[in-house]
Each structure stands twice: as structure tokens, then as C-alpha cells.
Amino acid sequence: SSTYDGSKMIVAVGGINKPTAYYLFNRNKKQLAKLTDSRPWLNDFEMPQSKIVTYKARDGQELSGILTLPVGKAKNLPLIMHPHGGPIGLKDTLTEMRSDAKVLAAHGYAVFQPNFRGSGGYGLEFLKAGFKTWGTVMIDDMTDGVNYLVEQGIVDKDRMCVYGASYGGYAALQSVIREPDLYKCTVGFVGVYDLALMKKAGDIPESQSGINYLNRVLPDDDSQSPIKNVDKIKVPVFIIQGEEDVRVPKEHAFALRDELEKQNKPYEWMMKSGEAHGFYKEENNVERWTEMLEFFDKYTAQ
């Protein structure tokens, strides 16, 4: 914020490797005074560092993503592939710290956040390449990034799992469907699992603009829905959901759970009342991270 005449401003400074700090800038005096840290409890914490990696997709398209590594380790690591939500127009950048990536890396995992086709910031053609390819080309882009990290010796091909939220939750399931032998487990958080349900439930189809958006970007049929392909899943699934989610209603989680049960597939379950499209209560996030880490550790143990 700033004063009306712009002589004093509150400035936020931060990035993917440094929590945001707030300063008071006096323009007339050209002085900057620190006000507070957003996360002072991390001041003495040795932060896992994140950086950009670039790689080629199988069709030659250049792609990039964010790689976060545990402190002091850079080879033969267990991996969590962590696709972003959205998916259209969003991306992971060096300007924003993702708590999930830092938490997982602090516990020994390499975390890869690919900016697959459909992500923002790479031009209109790249963005439109994500239309209707949610479960095909976009997933292949993620897979190609993971295989690149394996080829570089950064991650251990026998200790890899997937975790994502919203569209990332969809991608977490679709990845183990499309690549049934690549990963050891998967976690879907407030994820989309039934594409047909996307057009009927939740707050997006409540407006004409939302309906137009879904018609433009969703695959033409629901054959790319995880619930239609549960038979291809070979690994344990962990479903996490907020009970009051109106963006991706809990019916998606129930539908996936029902299909897993019907086909005798192993799964774990967490649903929290009072939470919506993402968890906002500290105690629920601590519980979520704790159980996720136990889940990952179980299936990526050497």
C-alpha cells in the first residue's frame, strides 16, 4: 500500500528461496526501513533451494520447471513430481514460494514442478496447446521432465511418487494411469477425477463464462477422467479433500474412492470439515503433511 501522495510505500520483498519481508519506503528521503518478516520462524532455518530446469519434450518442445532439492544433496534422490493447479494460464515461478515443495524437500525429497503445456507465461500457442489435452500431452510433458531428472542422475527411478492439488490432483492420478510402472504412489488433493462432473457441479458451471471456459479447455469426452481408468492404476492412492470445497466438490473424491473400492485398489483417505479448495487451518496442514510424508516414505523406502 502507499500514502495518497506516494511519498511512503509498503514494499514486499521475497522469492522462491526467501520468505517475504515487508519494508517502509520513504520516497522523499530515499530510505528503506524493515517492518517485519512474514515467517520469522524460518529465519534460522536452512531453506531447501529451488531453481529452474529446462528439458525437451518427446516432440522437441522446450519446457521448464522448478526443481527443489534437499540441503546438501543433489544425486539419486527420491522424487515427488508436483504439478501445479489451474491448469490453464498458471505456472510455477521463481517469484513465489510453495510451502508443499519446501516441506517435502526439507524431509529429503527432490520436488519437481513442471510447467507443462497450458501453463501461462510462455505465449498464446503454448497456452492453447493445453486445451483439451489435460490427460494426454500435458501428462506426457510431466513424464518427460521426470525422465530427464532420472537421466541426469538427480533422482532414483525406483523411488518416485506424484502429488498435486486441484488440476494437479487430476494430474497425480492421470500420471499413474498413463505411466503405471513409473511411480510408486500418488496423492490427489482436492482433485478433479470426473471431467463430466466438472460441467455439472461446483462454482465454475454456475456462470455462462465458466461454462464457456470448460467447453473450451476440457477434453471433448470423459475418457480422460481418472474414474474411467482406475483399472490401470497399480500403485496406492491417497485422497485428501476439503468437505466444503465448492470449486472441486467432494463428490469427485467420493467417486474416485468408490471406483478404487469396487476394483479392490489400495487407498488412504482424509477429508476435513471446515476446509474448502485447499486447507487453511494450520493444524490440518500439519496433519496433511505428516500423513503424506509417512505415505511417501512407506513406498519410496530403499
N, C-alpha and C positions, 0 to 999 in steps of 0.2 A: 504494500500500500504506500501512499505518499500523501503529503500535505497538498492542499489545493494549489499552491503556487509552485509545487515541485521542488522546493528547497530542501526538503527532508524526505527520505525514502527508506522503506524497509526492504532489504535485499536478501534473497535466499540464495545460498551458495552450496552446491553439493554435486554429487555424481554417483556413478555406479559403485565406486570404491570408497566413497566418503559420505557419511550421513549429512543431511542438510543442516547448515548452521545459519542463523539469522543475524543480520547486521543493520545498524542505523547509518545511513549515508547522508552526510551534510554536504550538499552540492556547493553551497557558497564557500565553505571552509575547505572543501575537498578532503573531508575527514571520514573515516570509516571506523565505527565502534561496534564491537561484537556485543550482541544482546543475549543469545542463548543457543545451545545445541538442541537439535530435535531429539537426539537419542544419546544423552550424556553417558548412559551406562555402557556405551560402546567405545568410549574414549580410550580405554586401556586394552581394548580387545584387538588382537591381531587379525585383521579382516582378510578372509579369502579374496584373492584378486580376480577380477573379471576382465576379459579382453575380447576383441573381435577376432574371429577366424573366418577365412574365406575358403571356398571349395567349389568344385564343379559338379553340377548335377549330371545325371546319366545322359541327358540330351545336350550337354555342353553349356547350359545356362550357368552363369556365375552366381553364387549365393553366398550369404554370410550369416553369421550367428554370433552369439555371445557364449564364451566358454569361461566357466568359473572353476578354479582348481583349489584344492585344499592347500593350506600354507605348507611350503617346503616339499610338495610332491607334484610331479608332472608326468609320471610314466606308469603304465599298467594299472590304472585306477578303475574301480567300479564306477559305472556311469548311470546318471539319471538324465534321460532325454526329456526336456521340459518345454513343450511347445506353448506359445502364447495363446490367449483367448482372442475373441473378436469374431472371425479371424481377419475379415477384410479391412484393410487400412491400418491395422495396428502393427506394431513391431517392438522388439526389444532393442534398447539403445544404451549407449554409454552414459546417458544423462540421468537415468533412473535406476535406483537400486531395487532389486526384487528380493524381498525377505526370504522367500522359499529357496532361491538359489544359494543365498549366503548360509542359511541354516543347514541345508544339505551338504554344502561344501565344507562347512565347519565340522561336520561329522564324517569326513573322509571321502566324500563322493565328488567326482567331476560332474559338473552340471552343464548341459548343452542346451541353449535356447536358440533354435534355428529360425531365421526369418525366411520362411518358405514363400513360394509364390502366393500372391494375395495380400502379403504384408504391405504396409504403407512405406512411403519414402523412397521407393525405387522406380517411380514412374508409372504412368497410366497403364501401359501394356503389361507390366509386371503385376499390377494390381488386378487387372481383368483376367489374368491367367489363373487366378484363384476362383473365378466364377464357375460354379457347378463342378469343381474338381476337389471338393472338400476331402473326399475319402480316397482319391487316386493320386493325381500329380502332386498335390500338396503333401501327402504322406510320403511319396517317393522322395521328395526334396529333403524331408527329415531323415529318412533312411540313408540317403546318400551322404548326409553330414555325419551321421553316426559311423558309417563305414569309413569315411575319411579319417575320423579320430582313431579308429581301430588301426588303419594303415599307418598312421603316424606313431603308433605305439603309446599313445596317450591313455587309451582305455583298454581294458581287458574284455575281449569279445564274449567271454563266458560269464561276465558279471554286469549285465546291463538291464535296466528297467526303464519304464516310462511313467511320467506323471504330468498331468495337466488339469487346468480348470476351465470351465465353460467350453468353448470350442476346443481348448487344449485337452479337456476331459474326453471329448469325442475322439480327438486325435490319439489319445492314450489308448483307447480301446481299438480304434481302427488300425493303429500301428501293429498291435499284436495279432490282429486278424489278417492284415496284409502281409506281415512278416512273422508267421507263427513260430519260427525257430530262432529268431534274433534276440528276443528279450526273455527274461526270467520271470517278470511280474509286471503288473500295471496298476496304476491308481487313477481313477476318474473322480474329480472333484467338481460338484455342481455341473456335471457334463451333459451334453446333448447326445442321446443314444437312439432317438427315434425321430428321423427327419420329418416324417408325416405329422407327428405330434407338434413339431415346431410351428407348423402352419395353423394349428388349432388352439394351442394352449400357451399361456404366458402373455406378457405385455406387448411383445412385438406385433402379433397379428391384430392387436386392438385398434390399430390405426391403418389407414389406407397406405400411408408411406411405409409402414412396417411390412405390410403385405407385399407392396411393390418391391421392397428390398429383398424379401425372402424369395420371391419369384425370380428375381434377377440372379441371386447368388447360390441358392440351394441346388443340388443335383436334381435333374428332372424327375427321377423316381427315387423311391426309398431303398433301393438295393444297396446303397452305400451306408445304410443305417447299421450301427453295431448290433442292434437287437435282431437283425435279419441274418447275422453271420456268426452267432455265438458258437455254432458248431466248429468253427475254425480256430477258436481260442484254445491254446494248450497250456496257458500259464494262470496262476492265481490272480484274482482281481480284487481290488479294494475299492468299494464305492463309498464316497463321502458326499453328504448332501445337507443343505440347509432346508429346514422344513417350511420356512416362509418364502422361499425363493419364488419370485414372480417372473424373472427373466427366463430361467430354465426350471420349470416346476418339478416338484418331487416325483411326479408321475414318470418322468424319464428314469429316475433311479429305481423306482418300483418295477418298471417294465424290464429293465436290464436284470435286476435281481430275479424276477420271475423266470426269465429265459435261462439264466445260469442254473437255477434250481431245477428247472424242467430237464435240463441236459446234464445234470449232476456235475457241474463245473464248480471248482472250489472258489469261494469268495469270502471277503470280510466286509463288514457293514458299519457305517457310522452316520447317524442322522441327528442333527441338533435342532431343538426347538429354539425359537427366538433368533435364528440365523437365516440369512437370505442368500443372495448370489455372492457367496464368499463369507468367511467367518470374520466377525469384528470384535468378539469378546476375547480378551487376552487368554483366559483360561481354556477356551475352546481351541484356539490356535496352538497353544502349548500341547494340549492333548492330541490334537491332529498331527502335529509334527512328531510327537513322541511315538504314536502308533504307526505312523508312516515309516519312521526310521526303523522300528522293530520289524516291520513288514519287509522293507528293503534289505535289512541286514540278514534276515532269515533266508532270503532267496539269492543273495549275492555273496554269501559267505564262501571263502576259499575252501 
